[in-house]
Amino acid sequence: MLTVTDNDGLTGSDTVSVSVQPKPTPYSINTTIGPGGSIDPVGPVNVDSGGAYTFTIAPDLGHEIADVLIDDSSVGPVSSYEFANVTANHTIEARFSPLAYTVTASAQPGGSITPSGDLPVNHGQPLSFTLAPGAGYVIEDVLIDGVSQGPLTSYTFSSVTAHRSIQAVFTAIPSYTITTPVSGLGTIEPAGPLQVTAGDTIEFTFTPAPDYGLGAIRLDGSSLPLGNTYVLSSIIADHTLQVQFLPETVLNDKKPPKVTSAAPRRDDIQARRNTLISLHLVDEASGVDPNSVSIAVNGEPIYQGGSADYTSTTGICRRYGSPADYAYIYQANAPFNFDHEVRVDVSACDAAGNAMAPPCSYAFATEMHRFGSATEVTPPTIAAGQEAPRTVCDRAGALWVVWHAGLEGARNIYIAGKSPTADTFSPPVPLGSHVADQCHPVIAAANDGYLYVAWQDKRRGNWDIYISSSADGLTWSTPTSLAPTDTPPRRTNLPGTDRCRQHRLAGLAGQSGRQLGHLPSQLQRPFRHLRRDRHRHRPG
C-alpha cells in the first residue's frame, strides 16, 4: 500500500508494485603496445555495457605501424580503432617496425664495391662501402645518388633516412708503346716494342758493335744529343726511339754530297723547252741521306724526302740508284718558256750528317724563238760594207733598223723601218751627208714616241758622239754633237747591245747604260733643242 499526503494534509493511498534491479558491471578494454609507437589512451579502460570507445595508434620517428590486433585478430596497420556497443571485455595490441630503406651499390667494369647490390638499411642506421680498382685500372669517380664525389676509396652513409645509391666508376690506366728500331750494327736495351703505363720512366742503353759508333739518336724523328744512354721520363704518349749505328769510317767522313752530271749543264743555252732535268747526287763515303734531299726548279720544290717518286704541282721527279750515287730525273708538266733562265737548287746531307753548304745552285737557258724567213732591208743601191745593225721597236710596234755602210773613212748612217702590218722595210734613209766617217750607230725608242740614233762621228778630226731624233723615222733633226763646242776632239766609243736585246744609248753624257727616254732631266738638256728644232730636213 502506498499512501501519499499533499501539502494541504489530504491523504490518499493505493497499491503500487515496485521492481528493483542491481547496477550492471562495466567492461574492460586492455591495451598492449609494442616498441616503436604508442596507443592513446593506455588501458585498461572501463566501458559501460553498450558503450563505445576509440583508441589512436601512432608510430615513433623512424617507425611505422606494422599491425593492430583486436582480441588477437589483425585489423591491419590502422592508425585508430573504435570499440562500439561494448558488451564484453576486449584487448587491443599495436605492433610497430622500424622504417627500412634500400641502398643500391654498383660498380662499372674495372673494379669492385663492397658490399654490393640492393642493401636494406633501417632508418637512421649507417652503411659503409669500400671501393677497389682492378689490375690496370684506377678509380675515376664515385657517384652518390648520381652526383660526383671524386675518386674515393671508401664512403659511409652515416644515417640512412631515404633510399640511396652509390656507384663506382673505373677507368683503364693509359698504356703506351715504345718502339726502338735500330739501323746498323749495335744494340739498344731494353729493346722494344715495350708496353708502359702513364708516368713510367725508362732508361735506354746503346752499345755499338766493334768498329761501329753512334751515328744518330732520334726521338719521334727529332735528333737527340749523342750519348751511351737516354732516359725517357714521365711517359704520356707513344714514342719511337731510333738509334743509328755507323761504321767508324763513315763517322769520320767530313765531306758533303756533291752534284755531278747535270743535264742541261750549268750555263747551257738553247736547251729544249720540254727538256728533262737530270742530275746525280754523289757521296762515296757514307752515302747520301735520301730523306734530306731537296730539289727546287725556279724556286718551286720538285723533290723532297726519301720517296722514289715525287709528284709536285709542276711535274714529277724520279730517283734511281743507290746512296753512293743517286740519279734524279725531273719532267715538268708543261714546257718552259722560250729564252727562259731555268734555275736549279739542290740541298742534301750524307749519312754522316754532312750538309751541302751552301746548297748547289746552277742555271741554264732554254731555246730562243725560231725566226721566219729572212727579209732584205737594204737595196742593192746602198754602198758596200753594210755593218753594225741595231734594232728597236717603237711603241706603235714598228721595227726600226739602223746601220752604217760604205768604206772605212767614208761611212754613213742609214735607217729603215717596217710597220707591224707591212711585209717589207721602207727605203733606207741616210742620217747625214757629211763626208767624214760615221759609224757604229745605236738606236732607242723613247716613251714620248721619238726615235733617237747616236753614232761615232769623225767630222771634227777625232771621234765624237753625235745624235739625231725623229718623230716618224723619215724626217730627222740636225745631227748634234754631245760634246760642248769648246771641248777638244777626243776618241769616244759606243758600246754594243746587252744580252737582253734592249737597245740602249750608252755612254751618253756619262750615263752608261741608261735609256735616253729615261735620262734624268739635267742630262736631257743637250737633247731638248733637237725637239725644238723646226728646221727638219731629209738628209741626203
Backbone torsions as a table, in degrees:
resi	resn	phi	psi	omega
1	MET	NA	135.6	178.1
2	LEU	-121.5	118.5	179.9
3	THR	-105.4	135.6	-176.5
4	VAL	-124.5	128.7	177.3
5	THR	-113.2	128.9	179.6
6	ASP	-89.9	-168.8	-174.7
7	ASN	-72.4	-22.0	-178.2
8	ASP	-89.9	0.3	178.3
9	GLY	92.8	0.3	179.9
10	LEU	-76.8	146.9	-177.2
11	THR	-126.0	157.0	175.0
12	GLY	-151.7	159.0	-178.3
13	SER	-144.1	154.3	178.0
14	ASP	-159.5	167.7	179.7
15	THR	-97.6	122.9	-177.1
16	VAL	-123.8	140.2	177.9
17	SER	-108.7	122.8	-178.6
18	VAL	-116.0	131.9	177.4
19	SER	-115.3	128.6	-178.4
20	VAL	-117.6	127.6	176.9
21	GLN	-113.6	151.4	178.6
22	PRO	-73.5	150.9	178.8
23	LYS	-64.6	135.6	-177.5
24	PRO	-71.4	151.7	179.5
25	THR	-82.7	131.5	179.0
26	PRO	-69.6	160.1	179.2
27	TYR	-100.0	155.5	-176.2
28	SER	-113.4	135.8	173.7
29	ILE	-117.1	117.9	179.6
30	ASN	-96.6	145.8	-179.7
31	THR	-115.2	143.1	173.7
32	THR	-127.5	126.9	-174.8
33	ILE	-119.7	122.4	174.6
34	GLY	-81.7	165.5	179.4
35	PRO	-65.2	140.6	175.5
36	GLY	105.9	10.7	179.4
37	GLY	-174.7	-165.3	-176.2
38	SER	-150.6	160.6	171.5
39	ILE	-124.6	135.3	179.9
40	ASP	-126.3	122.4	-0.3
41	PRO	-82.8	170.7	178.1
42	VAL	-91.7	128.3	-177.2
43	GLY	-82.2	178.2	10.4
44	PRO	-78.9	150.0	-179.7
45	VAL	-121.8	129.5	178.7
46	ASN	-89.4	137.2	-179.0
47	VAL	-135.2	129.6	178.6
48	ASP	-65.2	156.5	179.3
49	SER	-59.5	131.1	-178.9
50	GLY	82.8	-3.1	179.1
51	GLY	-79.8	-179.1	-179.3
52	ALA	-136.7	154.9	178.7
53	TYR	-154.3	141.4	-178.0
54	THR	-117.7	136.5	178.0
55	PHE	-114.0	144.5	177.2
56	THR	-112.3	131.7	-178.5
57	ILE	-112.1	130.3	-178.6
58	ALA	-137.4	131.2	177.4
59	PRO	-82.4	152.8	171.2
60	ASP	-73.2	169.6	176.9
61	LEU	-59.7	131.4	179.9
62	GLY	85.1	7.2	178.7
63	HIS	-128.5	171.3	176.2
64	GLU	-143.0	158.9	178.2
65	ILE	-72.7	119.5	179.6
66	ALA	-85.3	-40.1	-178.3
67	ASP	-170.1	156.7	172.8
68	VAL	-126.9	128.0	-177.8
69	LEU	-114.1	127.9	175.5
70	ILE	-109.2	115.3	-177.8
71	ASP	54.0	41.4	177.3
72	ASP	71.2	11.5	176.9
73	SER	-113.4	134.2	-176.0
74	SER	-72.5	135.4	171.6
75	VAL	-117.1	10.0	177.8
76	GLY	90.5	175.3	-176.7
77	PRO	-79.7	65.9	-177.9
78	VAL	-87.0	153.0	-178.7
79	SER	-94.2	-7.2	174.6
80	SER	-155.3	157.7	179.3
81	TYR	-150.7	135.8	179.8
82	GLU	-112.2	129.2	170.3
83	PHE	-92.8	117.3	-178.8
84	ALA	-110.7	144.2	177.4
85	ASN	50.7	60.7	-176.5
86	VAL	-69.9	123.7	178.9
87	THR	-131.2	11.7	179.4
88	ALA	-159.9	168.8	174.0
89	ASN	-72.4	148.2	-179.1
90	HIS	-139.1	167.6	173.0
91	THR	-131.0	148.4	173.2
92	ILE	-134.1	128.8	-178.7
93	GLU	-125.8	129.7	177.2
94	ALA	-108.8	126.4	177.0
95	ARG	-112.7	137.8	-178.0
96	PHE	-125.2	156.2	176.2
97	SER	-140.1	148.6	178.9
98	PRO	-63.3	150.1	173.5
99	LEU	-68.0	138.8	-178.6
100	ALA	-120.3	137.9	179.1
101	TYR	-123.3	163.6	177.8
102	THR	-113.6	127.7	172.3
103	VAL	-107.2	116.9	-178.7
104	THR	-94.8	118.5	-178.3
105	ALA	-115.2	127.9	-178.7
106	SER	-143.4	162.1	179.5
107	ALA	-138.2	136.4	173.4
108	GLN	-74.9	166.0	-179.6
109	PRO	-57.6	143.5	177.5
110	GLY	112.7	1.5	-179.6
111	GLY	-179.5	-169.1	-175.9
112	SER	-141.9	161.3	172.8
113	ILE	-131.3	135.3	-176.4
114	THR	-129.3	128.3	-9.1
115	PRO	-72.0	171.4	-179.0
116	SER	-136.0	165.6	180.0
117	GLY	101.4	-164.2	177.1
118	ASP	-91.3	108.9	-171.4
119	LEU	-108.7	122.3	177.1
120	PRO	-77.9	140.3	-179.7
121	VAL	-141.3	130.4	177.0
122	ASN	-71.2	155.9	-178.5
123	HIS	-56.3	130.0	175.6
124	GLY	81.4	-2.6	-179.3
125	GLN	-84.7	148.9	176.2
126	PRO	-85.2	161.4	174.9
127	LEU	-151.9	127.0	-175.7
128	SER	-112.6	151.2	-179.6
129	PHE	-132.8	150.7	174.8
130	THR	-122.0	134.5	-178.2
131	LEU	-116.4	136.8	-177.8
132	ALA	-141.1	126.8	176.2
133	PRO	-77.5	153.1	173.9
134	GLY	-83.4	179.1	-179.6
135	ALA	-62.2	129.7	178.8
136	GLY	82.2	9.3	-178.8
137	TYR	-127.5	160.4	172.3
138	VAL	-132.9	158.2	176.0
139	ILE	-74.5	121.0	179.2
140	GLU	-90.7	-37.9	-176.3
141	ASP	-166.5	158.6	170.7
142	VAL	-124.6	125.6	-177.4
143	LEU	-106.5	119.3	175.5
144	ILE	-105.2	115.8	-175.7
145	ASP	52.0	35.8	177.2
146	GLY	84.1	1.0	-177.8
147	VAL	-106.2	130.3	-176.5
148	SER	-65.3	134.9	175.7
149	GLN	-116.9	-1.4	-178.2
150	GLY	93.7	178.0	-176.4
151	PRO	-80.4	79.2	-178.3
152	LEU	-91.7	150.8	175.6
153	THR	-97.6	-12.3	176.7
154	SER	-153.9	159.5	177.9
155	TYR	-155.4	141.5	-179.3
156	THR	-127.1	126.8	167.3
157	PHE	-83.0	109.9	-171.9
158	SER	-73.5	-33.7	179.5
159	SER	-152.2	105.3	-175.4
160	VAL	-80.9	120.7	179.7
161	THR	-128.3	11.2	179.2
162	ALA	-165.2	170.3	174.3
163	HIS	-66.9	137.1	-176.3
164	ARG	-135.0	167.3	176.0
165	SER	-143.1	150.4	175.6
166	ILE	-139.5	132.3	-179.4
167	GLN	-133.4	133.1	177.9
168	ALA	-99.6	130.8	180.0
169	VAL	-114.6	128.4	-178.7
170	PHE	-119.7	153.6	176.1
171	THR	-136.4	146.7	-178.8
172	ALA	-69.2	138.5	174.1
173	ILE	-66.6	127.1	-178.7
174	PRO	-55.5	138.6	178.6
175	SER	-120.0	136.0	-176.9
176	TYR	-126.7	156.6	-178.7
177	THR	-113.0	130.1	176.1
178	ILE	-111.8	115.8	176.0
179	THR	-100.9	148.1	-174.8
180	THR	-133.7	69.3	178.5
181	PRO	-66.6	142.3	-179.3
182	VAL	-125.2	132.3	172.0
183	SER	-117.2	143.7	-176.0
184	GLY	85.7	-174.2	-175.9
185	LEU	-96.5	114.2	-179.8
186	GLY	165.4	174.0	-176.9
187	THR	-131.5	158.3	173.1
188	ILE	-127.5	133.7	-179.6
189	GLU	-128.5	131.8	-6.7
190	PRO	-72.6	150.5	-177.9
191	ALA	-93.3	140.4	-179.0
192	GLY	-86.6	179.9	4.9
193	PRO	-75.6	141.8	-178.5
194	LEU	-116.2	135.7	174.7
195	GLN	-98.5	122.2	-178.5
196	VAL	-129.1	161.3	176.8
197	THR	-104.7	163.1	-175.8
198	ALA	-57.1	134.7	177.5
199	GLY	90.4	-8.1	-179.8
200	ASP	-65.8	158.6	176.7
201	THR	-129.4	134.0	-179.7
202	ILE	-129.8	136.5	173.4
203	GLU	-105.9	126.4	-179.4
204	PHE	-105.4	145.6	177.3
205	THR	-122.3	134.5	-178.3
206	PHE	-112.1	128.7	-178.3
207	THR	-129.4	107.7	177.8
208	PRO	-74.6	154.4	174.7
209	ALA	-74.0	166.5	177.2
210	PRO	-56.1	140.7	-179.1
211	ASP	67.8	13.9	176.1
212	TYR	-121.7	161.1	176.7
213	GLY	-145.1	172.1	178.1
214	LEU	-72.8	122.7	177.5
215	GLY	-95.2	-39.7	-178.6
216	ALA	-163.4	148.1	171.7
217	ILE	-127.4	125.3	-178.1
218	ARG	-129.8	132.8	174.5
219	LEU	-110.0	113.1	-178.7
220	ASP	55.1	37.3	176.9
221	GLY	89.5	-10.7	-179.7
222	SER	-98.5	134.6	-177.0
223	SER	-68.8	141.4	175.4
224	LEU	-114.5	156.0	175.4
225	PRO	-59.3	141.7	179.9
226	LEU	-69.3	139.5	178.0
227	GLY	-175.1	163.7	-175.9
228	ASN	-78.4	-15.5	-179.8
229	THR	-137.1	159.8	173.7
230	TYR	-149.9	135.0	-178.9
231	VAL	-107.7	121.0	176.0
232	LEU	-102.4	107.5	-170.8
233	SER	-112.0	158.0	176.2
234	SER	47.7	58.4	-174.0
235	ILE	-70.5	125.6	177.4
236	ILE	-135.4	21.7	179.5
237	ALA	-163.4	165.2	171.3
238	ASP	-68.7	147.1	179.7
239	HIS	-141.1	155.1	171.1
240	THR	-122.9	116.4	178.0
241	LEU	-105.6	107.0	-174.0
242	GLN	-105.4	132.6	-179.3
243	VAL	-122.5	133.8	178.8
244	GLN	-117.8	121.7	174.1
245	PHE	-103.9	134.1	-177.6
246	LEU	-127.2	151.1	173.9
247	PRO	-59.7	149.7	179.5
248	GLU	-59.6	-31.7	179.0
249	THR	-63.7	-35.7	178.2
250	VAL	-72.4	-41.7	-179.7
251	LEU	-62.1	-26.9	179.3
252	ASN	-86.0	-0.9	179.1
253	ASP	-73.2	125.7	-178.8
254	LYS	-117.1	2.2	-176.7
255	LYS	-100.2	132.8	179.2
256	PRO	-78.8	169.4	174.4
257	PRO	-62.3	162.5	176.2
258	LYS	-136.6	154.4	179.9
259	VAL	-91.7	130.0	177.5
260	THR	-134.3	165.9	170.9
261	SER	52.6	40.4	178.1
262	ALA	-72.1	139.6	176.4
263	ALA	-143.9	125.7	-7.6
264	PRO	-57.0	156.1	-177.1
265	ARG	-81.2	168.1	175.8
266	ARG	-56.1	131.8	176.1
267	ASP	66.7	13.8	173.0
268	ASP	-63.0	150.7	174.7
269	ILE	-124.7	164.2	177.2
270	GLN	62.3	29.5	174.2
271	ALA	-69.5	142.8	-179.2
272	ARG	-63.1	146.9	-176.1
273	ARG	-65.2	-29.8	179.8
274	ASN	-100.3	27.2	-175.0
275	THR	-65.6	147.1	166.7
276	LEU	-78.9	144.8	174.0
277	ILE	-106.4	119.4	-179.4
278	SER	-129.5	150.8	177.6
279	LEU	-159.6	161.7	177.0
280	HIS	-117.1	137.5	170.6
281	LEU	-107.8	118.3	-171.2
282	VAL	-118.9	133.7	171.4
283	ASP	-152.5	99.4	-172.0
284	GLU	-79.9	-14.8	-177.2
285	ALA	-82.6	-78.3	-178.0
286	SER	-97.6	-11.4	179.3
287	GLY	87.2	152.9	179.8
288	VAL	-72.2	134.7	172.0
289	ASP	-79.3	107.4	-173.3
290	PRO	-62.2	-28.9	-178.5
291	ASN	-72.3	-14.7	-176.7
292	SER	-93.6	-6.2	-171.7
293	VAL	-76.2	132.5	175.7
294	SER	-138.2	127.0	-179.8
295	ILE	-127.7	133.8	178.1
296	ALA	-128.8	144.2	174.9
297	VAL	-120.1	118.9	-176.7
298	ASN	53.8	39.9	175.9
299	GLY	82.7	-7.0	180.0
300	GLU	-99.4	125.9	179.3
301	PRO	-61.9	128.7	176.3
302	ILE	-117.6	-7.9	174.8
303	TYR	-157.7	132.4	175.2
304	GLN	-150.0	139.0	175.4
305	GLY	91.0	-168.2	-170.4
306	GLY	-105.6	13.9	-177.6
307	SER	-77.8	154.7	178.2
308	ALA	-72.7	-34.6	177.3
309	ASP	-120.5	135.5	179.4
310	TYR	-133.3	120.0	179.6
311	THR	-104.5	124.1	177.6
312	SER	-111.7	-178.4	178.9
313	THR	-70.6	-16.8	-176.1
314	THR	-107.7	-10.7	-178.9
315	GLY	167.6	-163.8	-179.4
316	ILE	-128.4	139.5	179.0
317	CYS	-123.5	133.3	-179.9
318	ARG	-118.1	145.7	-179.7
319	ARG	-112.4	138.8	178.2
320	TYR	-132.5	163.7	172.9
321	GLY	94.1	-158.4	-175.2
322	SER	-127.0	169.9	-179.2
323	PRO	-56.0	-27.1	178.7
324	ALA	-70.4	-28.3	-178.5
325	ASP	-156.7	91.7	176.3
326	TYR	-90.6	135.7	173.6
327	ALA	-108.8	135.3	178.6
328	TYR	-121.2	128.6	-179.3
329	ILE	-126.2	125.8	-175.8
330	TYR	-117.5	130.6	174.2
331	GLN	-117.7	119.2	179.7
332	ALA	-75.0	152.2	178.3
333	ASN	-66.3	-32.2	-177.2
334	ALA	-134.2	151.7	178.4
335	PRO	-60.8	151.4	173.1
336	PHE	-70.4	163.9	177.2
337	ASN	-70.7	159.9	172.4
338	PHE	-63.8	147.9	172.7
339	ASP	47.1	49.3	-172.9
340	HIS	-116.0	134.0	174.9
341	GLU	-81.9	124.6	179.4
342	VAL	-109.3	119.0	-178.0
343	ARG	-104.7	133.9	179.8
344	VAL	-117.8	127.6	178.3
345	ASP	-120.6	130.2	-176.1
346	VAL	-130.1	131.7	172.7
347	SER	-134.8	146.2	-178.8
348	ALA	-166.2	163.2	173.0
349	CYS	-123.8	159.3	171.1
350	ASP	-96.0	178.5	-176.7
351	ALA	-65.3	-20.0	177.3
352	ALA	-85.4	-1.6	178.2
353	GLY	90.7	6.7	178.6
354	ASN	-77.8	121.7	-176.3
355	ALA	-101.4	147.5	174.0
356	MET	-69.6	115.8	-177.3
357	ALA	-137.7	113.0	-2.5
358	PRO	-77.5	169.4	175.7
359	PRO	-59.8	153.9	178.4
360	CYS	-73.9	132.7	179.6
361	SER	-138.7	130.1	177.0
362	TYR	-149.1	168.8	-176.3
363	ALA	-145.0	156.0	172.3
364	PHE	-140.9	167.6	-177.2
365	ALA	-117.5	142.0	178.4
366	THR	-83.4	171.1	-176.9
367	GLU	-63.9	149.4	176.8
368	MET	-79.9	166.6	174.9
369	HIS	-58.6	143.0	175.0
370	ARG	-81.0	142.3	-177.4
371	PHE	-97.1	155.0	176.7
372	GLY	-80.6	-162.5	-178.9
373	SER	-68.1	150.7	-177.6
374	ALA	-68.4	143.6	177.6
375	THR	-116.7	126.2	-179.3
376	GLU	-73.3	132.3	179.7
377	VAL	-99.2	-42.7	-173.9
378	THR	-102.0	132.3	175.2
379	PRO	-77.1	164.3	-179.0
380	PRO	-61.3	-17.2	-176.5
381	THR	-74.6	-19.0	179.6
382	ILE	-71.5	145.6	-177.4
383	ALA	-60.2	159.3	179.0
384	ALA	-69.1	173.4	177.1
385	GLY	75.5	42.0	-179.9
386	GLN	-83.7	120.1	-171.7
387	GLU	-144.6	173.7	172.2
388	ALA	54.1	52.8	178.8
389	PRO	-72.9	144.5	174.5
390	ARG	-134.9	146.3	-176.9
391	THR	-127.9	159.2	173.4
392	VAL	-157.6	149.3	171.7
393	CYS	-105.3	130.3	177.4
394	ASP	-84.5	179.9	-173.8
395	ARG	-70.6	-13.7	175.8
396	ALA	-87.9	-4.1	179.5
397	GLY	92.9	2.1	178.5
398	ALA	-75.2	143.3	178.2
399	LEU	-99.8	129.5	-179.9
400	TRP	-119.3	137.3	178.9
401	VAL	-123.1	131.0	176.6
402	VAL	-124.4	144.0	-178.4
403	TRP	-158.6	172.3	171.4
404	HIS	-112.9	153.6	-178.8
405	ALA	-142.6	151.5	179.5
406	GLY	115.3	175.1	179.4
407	LEU	-79.1	149.0	179.9
408	GLU	-57.8	131.7	-175.4
409	GLY	101.4	-16.6	-179.6
410	ALA	-142.4	34.9	-178.1
411	ARG	-82.7	153.9	179.6
412	ASN	-132.5	163.8	-177.1
413	ILE	-101.9	133.3	178.8
414	TYR	-125.8	154.6	176.3
415	ILE	-142.3	144.2	175.9
416	ALA	-143.4	153.2	-177.5
417	GLY	-134.8	162.3	178.6
418	LYS	-144.7	124.4	178.9
419	SER	-72.6	164.5	-177.8
420	PRO	-61.3	-24.5	-176.4
421	THR	-99.1	-6.1	-176.5
422	ALA	-85.8	154.3	177.4
423	ASP	-97.1	-20.6	-177.5
424	THR	-127.9	164.0	177.6
425	PHE	-85.1	152.9	173.9
426	SER	-67.9	160.7	178.1
427	PRO	-58.3	140.7	179.4
428	PRO	-61.1	142.6	178.2
429	VAL	-116.8	125.3	175.0
430	PRO	-76.1	143.5	-178.4
431	LEU	-92.6	-0.6	177.9
432	GLY	-171.2	160.2	-180.0
433	SER	-119.1	11.4	-178.6
434	HIS	-67.6	144.0	-175.6
435	VAL	-77.4	-13.8	-179.4
436	ALA	-69.3	162.0	-179.2
437	ASP	-71.5	130.2	177.5
438	GLN	-132.6	130.6	-172.5
439	CYS	-156.7	174.3	174.4
440	HIS	50.7	63.1	180.0
441	PRO	-78.2	156.5	168.1
442	VAL	-130.5	154.9	-174.3
443	ILE	-135.6	146.5	178.2
444	ALA	-142.1	144.3	174.4
445	ALA	-107.0	116.1	-176.7
446	ALA	-84.0	165.8	-179.5
447	ASN	-66.9	-21.1	-179.1
448	ASP	-85.0	4.6	178.8
449	GLY	94.1	-9.5	-179.5
450	TYR	-80.2	148.6	169.2
451	LEU	-99.6	138.1	178.3
452	TYR	-123.8	132.7	175.9
453	VAL	-125.8	129.5	174.9
454	ALA	-122.7	151.9	-177.2
455	TRP	-154.6	169.7	173.0
456	GLN	-84.6	136.6	-174.1
457	ASP	-139.3	134.4	-174.5
458	LYS	-111.6	20.8	-175.2
459	ARG	-66.7	-19.2	177.8
460	ARG	-97.9	11.8	175.5
461	GLY	97.7	-16.0	174.7
462	ASN	-142.3	174.0	-173.5
463	TRP	-77.1	125.9	172.2
464	ASP	-126.7	170.8	176.8
465	ILE	-104.9	126.1	175.7
466	TYR	-116.7	156.1	-178.2
467	ILE	-141.9	148.5	176.6
468	SER	-142.6	153.2	-177.4
469	SER	-130.7	158.5	179.8
470	SER	-153.0	145.6	176.8
471	ALA	-91.2	-20.0	-176.6
472	ASP	-128.7	-2.1	-179.5
473	GLY	82.2	-2.7	-179.6
474	LEU	-110.0	-45.8	-179.7
475	THR	-102.5	123.5	-172.7
476	TRP	-120.4	147.8	177.7
477	SER	-71.0	163.2	177.4
478	THR	-61.3	130.2	179.0
479	PRO	-56.0	135.6	-176.9
480	THR	-126.2	135.6	177.3
481	SER	-77.0	139.8	176.6
482	LEU	-82.8	-8.5	177.4
483	ALA	-90.4	139.8	175.4
484	PRO	-57.2	154.7	-175.6
485	THR	-65.6	-23.0	-179.4
486	ASP	-94.3	7.1	179.0
487	THR	-87.1	128.5	179.5
488	PRO	-65.0	153.2	178.2
489	PRO	-56.5	144.5	179.8
490	ARG	-147.3	162.8	177.8
491	ARG	-86.4	126.8	-179.6
492	THR	-133.4	136.3	179.8
493	ASN	-116.0	148.8	172.9
494	LEU	-103.0	129.6	176.4
495	PRO	-74.1	166.1	178.2
496	GLY	-86.6	-164.1	-177.7
497	THR	-82.6	160.8	176.7
498	ASP	-90.6	175.5	-173.0
499	ARG	-69.5	-17.7	179.5
500	CYS	-81.7	-0.7	178.9
501	ARG	64.4	16.8	176.0
502	GLN	-92.9	111.2	-173.5
503	HIS	-73.0	129.5	-176.9
504	ARG	-125.2	150.0	170.1
505	LEU	-91.8	103.8	-173.5
506	ALA	-101.7	148.6	176.7
507	GLY	81.7	2.0	-178.1
508	LEU	-76.6	128.9	178.7
509	ALA	51.7	32.4	177.7
510	GLY	75.8	5.9	-177.6
511	GLN	-102.2	77.6	-176.5
512	SER	-65.8	131.9	172.7
513	GLY	84.6	2.1	179.8
514	ARG	-93.9	138.6	173.2
515	GLN	-69.5	141.1	-176.3
516	LEU	-59.6	-39.9	-178.2
517	GLY	-68.6	-9.3	-179.3
518	HIS	-117.9	15.5	178.4
519	LEU	-67.0	148.2	173.5
520	PRO	-58.8	155.7	-173.9
521	SER	-58.7	-37.9	-177.2
522	GLN	-68.9	-20.1	178.8
523	LEU	-95.5	-6.3	177.1
524	GLN	-89.0	-7.4	-178.4
525	ARG	-57.7	-42.5	-179.6
526	PRO	-60.3	-17.3	-175.6
527	PHE	-103.4	-10.0	-173.4
528	ARG	-64.6	-34.6	-177.9
529	HIS	-68.8	-17.3	177.2
530	LEU	-66.1	-33.9	179.7
531	ARG	-79.8	-30.3	-179.5
532	ARG	-79.7	-12.7	-176.9
533	ASP	-70.5	106.2	179.1
534	ARG	-85.9	-6.0	179.6
535	HIS	-87.6	77.1	178.9
536	ARG	-81.5	145.9	176.4
537	HIS	-144.3	156.2	176.6
538	ARG	-96.0	101.8	-175.9
539	PRO	-57.6	140.9	177.3
540	GLY	-111.6	NA	NA
